[in-house]
Amino acid sequence: MSLSPRNPKVAVSVVFVAAMFMSIMDVTIVNVALPTLGREFDIGPSGLSAISVGYLASLAVVIPASGWVGDRFGGRRTLLVAVALFTVASVLCGLANSFAELVAFRILQGIGGGLLTPTGMAMLFRAFPPQERVRASGILTVPMAFAPALGPVLGGLLVTDLSWRWVFFVNLPIGLFAFLFGLLYLPEHVEPDAGRFDLRGFLLSGFGFALVMVGISEGPERGWTSPVIVTSLVVGVALLVALVVDQLRSRAPLLHLHLFADRLFRSTNAVMFLATASFLGSLYIVALFFQDGLGLSALNSGLSTFPEALGVMVGSQIASRVLYPAYGPRRIMVGGLLGVGTMAGLMSLVGFDTNLWWMRLAMFGLGYSMSHVFVPTQAAAFARVSPAETGRASTLFNAQRQLGGAIGVSILSTALAAVGTSHLVGGQPAPNLTSYHVAFLVAAGLAFLGTLAALTIHDADADHTRLPPDPTPATPPDQDDPPASQDRSPQASRLP
């Protein structure tokens, strides 16, 4: 493969990795700044949640429509608009003079983020034929693991040494680079028949997913019996049930739910849902454990979390280059999920007197194990999906992944609150590490549940993703790869 930026594989990879890195890092870097934002705008902890909830709600509204938008207007145009919108919204967040402005601009960020991830993933998997998609999965793993770990470190430095506004301004150079590079080199791909826009499906999915995300995100803080939370979840779930019925009957559905009829796509989505719930939930609890439990500074907490990113980077290379071609997806996923569960379980043994390097080692092991889930799951998920359906499949894959992360954080937060993060020691309040230990054990349980889903995967369904790439003749750099929409999978054009 030519390394020329005109090579569609290189162009899509560079733009998508930069954009994904920016959008994922934004979540964790903003979390570090929340206490400062509360003091700046004189907003209490419960009110500050609007910064995150507004972003998540707009993300949930836009993601279901992203597949149709990318097919209708072209992946290149949609991805560039998404990057530009996210970058401009980031700058506006940094310039906000009131809390209301900040929340509004965060919602605008969510719109860009909701279009960005599914569209970029679809372009990436269209650029890489099935037997090279494990390489694409290795590319995807970098921003998905490195950015959440870097966010707290960079956020702590920026908030401490500069200003909270820089946690948003830092997106400008990354977004500008991704946009200009994409403008010059991204190939275009437009589906010839995107179909009409399913307005009813969009309204049902938008309101349904948004209400569920708000309920899940706010439930641990407000209490699960709060009328607002109960109403959000009941109405949201009802709308999603209506959405499923409507989409299965529609001749031109917004969400192609029939893709779940394919057992490989169904199983890999279940694995990713549970793995993301365990992994992102663990990262959320780890940050609280370090700072509120063990009393570390925000910077030291971020540095102690960082070994997770190193583990992912090392593990993704081994998983994609050595293990996947030799063994296929199922055994690697099972081993990775068992490793994630084991690392989370070991974290439940860490106390005040434990050497912190044991926790850092467990973080490295968590990242290393998770890479053995991310890489094979993403490589296999689209193995039997045709190029024409890739955009819609990416929408479903990212929607359930986003929901899995929110549910994981919610479940672990609820476990934390149920036990209580503080108790009295000698008449004085002190951190209650038992609550964090219980949360880590819940995360381990979610990972072990994921192994059951991984066991339903049939390696034979993804055999053609393990083949070495066909030799290509020497041709000019911009022609040495197959067309972006070409899929050499023998089963790519049909579902079983």
Protein Blocks (a to p, Z undefined) as FASTA:
>chain_A
ZZbfklmklmmmmmmmmmmmmmmmmmmmmmmmmmmmmmmnopafklmmmmmmmmmmmmmm
mmmmmmmmmmmnopklmmmmmmmmmmmmmmmmmmpcbfklmmmmmmmmmmmmmmmmmmmm
mmmmmmpcfklmmmmmmmmmmmmmmmmmmmmmmmmmmmmmmcmklmmmmmmmmmmmmmmm
mmmmoccdddfblopadfklmmmmmmmmmmmmmmmmmmmmnopkbmklmmmmmmmmmmmm
mmmmmmmmpmbdfblfklmmpmklmmmmmmmmmmmmmmmmmmmmmmmmmmmmnopafklm
mmmmmmmmmmmmmmmmmmmmmmmmmnommlmmmmmmmmmmmmmmmmmmpcfklcfklmmm
mmmmmmmmmmmmmmmmmmmmmmmgcfklmmmmmmmmmmmmmmmmmmmmmmmmmmmmmnop
adceehiacddfklmmmmmmmmmmmmmmmmmmmmmpcfklmmmmmpccdddddddfklmb
ccfkbcfbfklmpcZZ
